[in-house]
Each structure stands twice: as structure tokens, then as C-alpha cells.
């Protein structure tokens, strides 16, 4: 059974940093495309970053809004994908979701709240 367990969310001041983690189980991690999304209040869910699986040669891509500030990475030994978030601002406040695409199906984490405020 595929499960995604997220951690690392919380409250941080503007300019601060957070690292989100998403541990995957029930899948062959290296074959899965791992993606971070976020959804701010009153807005639609948006793509944040992608870390491709083996079939995509591990390619990473970022939304323009986070490029240069966020870094997605994955640890095959721990079966975990990370999102390092630096230089955070209020516009980054959202619920962040981890997504795994595996065997043509999408699996979602429960979401973790990130709040950036002074």
C-alpha cells in the first residue's frame, strides 16, 4: 500500500528557511516521479517542484515563483524527497503536498502547513 508521510512544516519569519520531507513506502521509490505542490488560501493548487524518477533521469524542475530559492532532492536510501525552502516570504504561505506518480497512478501526502509571517 502506497503511503507518503510528510514532515517539516511549521511557522517561520520572512527570510527564514524550512525543509520539508516526504517519506514514501509501498512503491519502488527510484521509479516514482516525486512532486511538491502547494495550495494557498483562496487559490488553486499549484506545482512547486518536480524530481523525476529513473525514467526521467532524475530531472528537476521548478515553478518560476520558487526558482533560485527552493531545492528539491531525493534520498534513495531513505526513500525520501525533500524540499529545501530558503528566503521565504508571505507569498509562500500554503499547505504543501507531496505527490508520487507510480505505475500510472498518483498518490498524495496529507499536506503540511507552512506559514510565513512576522
C-alpha positions as CSV (number, residue, x, y, z in Angstrom):
1,X,0.0,0.0,0.0
2,X,1.5,3.3,-1.1
3,X,1.8,5.9,1.7
4,X,3.5,9.3,1.8
5,X,4.4,10.7,5.2
6,X,5.3,14.4,5.2
7,X,7.0,16.4,7.9
8,X,8.9,19.7,8.4
9,X,6.1,22.2,8.1
10,X,5.6,25.0,10.6
11,X,5.8,28.7,11.1
12,X,8.8,30.8,10.1
13,X,9.6,34.5,9.8
14,X,10.1,36.2,6.5
15,X,13.6,35.5,5.1
16,X,13.8,32.2,7.0
17,X,14.1,28.7,5.8
18,X,12.3,25.3,6.2
19,X,13.0,21.9,4.9
20,X,10.0,19.6,4.1
21,X,10.4,15.9,4.0
22,X,8.2,13.2,2.4
23,X,9.0,9.6,3.1
24,X,7.5,7.1,0.7
25,X,6.6,3.5,1.3
26,X,4.8,0.8,-0.8
27,X,6.5,1.7,-4.0
28,X,9.8,1.4,-5.9
29,X,11.0,4.8,-5.0
30,X,13.5,5.2,-7.8
31,X,10.9,4.6,-10.4
32,X,8.5,7.2,-9.0
33,X,8.2,10.8,-10.1
34,X,8.1,12.9,-7.0
35,X,6.5,16.3,-6.9
36,X,5.7,19.1,-4.5
37,X,2.6,21.1,-4.8
38,X,1.1,23.9,-2.6
39,X,-2.3,25.5,-2.1
40,X,-2.7,28.9,-0.6
41,X,-6.0,30.1,0.9
42,X,-8.4,31.1,-1.8
43,X,-6.1,29.8,-4.6
44,X,-5.9,26.7,-6.7
45,X,-3.2,24.1,-6.0
46,X,0.0,24.8,-7.9
47,X,3.0,22.9,-8.9
48,X,6.2,23.8,-7.0
49,X,8.9,21.4,-7.9
50,X,9.5,18.1,-9.7
51,X,12.1,15.4,-9.1
52,X,11.8,12.9,-11.9
53,X,12.2,9.2,-11.3
54,X,14.6,6.9,-13.1
55,X,12.7,7.0,-16.4
56,X,13.1,10.8,-16.4
57,X,16.8,10.6,-15.5
58,X,16.2,12.4,-12.2
59,X,15.4,15.7,-13.9
60,X,14.4,18.5,-11.6
61,X,12.2,21.5,-12.5
62,X,10.8,24.4,-10.6
63,X,8.0,26.9,-10.7
64,X,9.1,30.4,-11.6
65,X,7.9,31.7,-8.2
66,X,10.3,29.5,-6.3
67,X,13.2,29.1,-8.7
68,X,16.5,30.1,-7.1
69,X,15.0,29.8,-3.6
70,X,13.7,26.2,-3.4
71,X,15.6,23.0,-4.0
72,X,14.1,19.6,-4.4
73,X,16.2,16.5,-3.8
74,X,15.7,12.8,-3.1
75,X,17.4,10.2,-1.0
76,X,17.0,6.7,-2.5
77,X,18.3,5.0,0.7
78,X,15.7,6.7,2.9
79,X,13.1,6.7,0.1
80,X,12.5,10.4,0.9
81,X,12.1,13.5,-1.1
82,X,13.0,16.9,0.3
83,X,12.1,20.5,-0.4
84,X,14.6,23.0,1.0
85,X,12.9,26.4,1.1
86,X,15.0,29.5,1.6
87,X,14.3,33.2,1.6
88,X,10.7,32.6,2.5
89,X,8.1,35.3,2.2
90,X,4.4,35.6,2.9
91,X,3.5,34.5,-0.6
92,X,4.9,31.1,0.2
93,X,2.3,30.5,2.9
94,X,0.3,27.5,1.9
95,X,-0.4,23.8,2.5
96,X,2.4,21.9,0.8
97,X,1.6,18.4,-0.6
98,X,3.9,15.6,-1.7
99,X,2.9,13.6,-4.7
100,X,4.2,10.4,-6.1
101,X,3.4,9.1,-9.6
102,X,4.0,5.4,-9.8
103,X,2.5,2.8,-12.2
104,X,0.5,5.4,-13.9
105,X,-1.3,6.4,-10.7
106,X,-0.9,9.5,-8.5
107,X,-0.6,9.3,-4.7
108,X,-0.8,12.3,-2.4
109,X,0.5,13.0,1.1
110,X,-1.7,14.5,3.7
111,X,-0.3,18.0,3.3
112,X,1.8,20.1,5.8
113,X,1.1,23.7,6.7
114,X,3.8,26.3,6.0
115,X,3.2,29.8,7.5
116,X,5.5,32.7,6.8
117,X,4.7,35.7,9.0
118,X,6.3,38.2,11.3
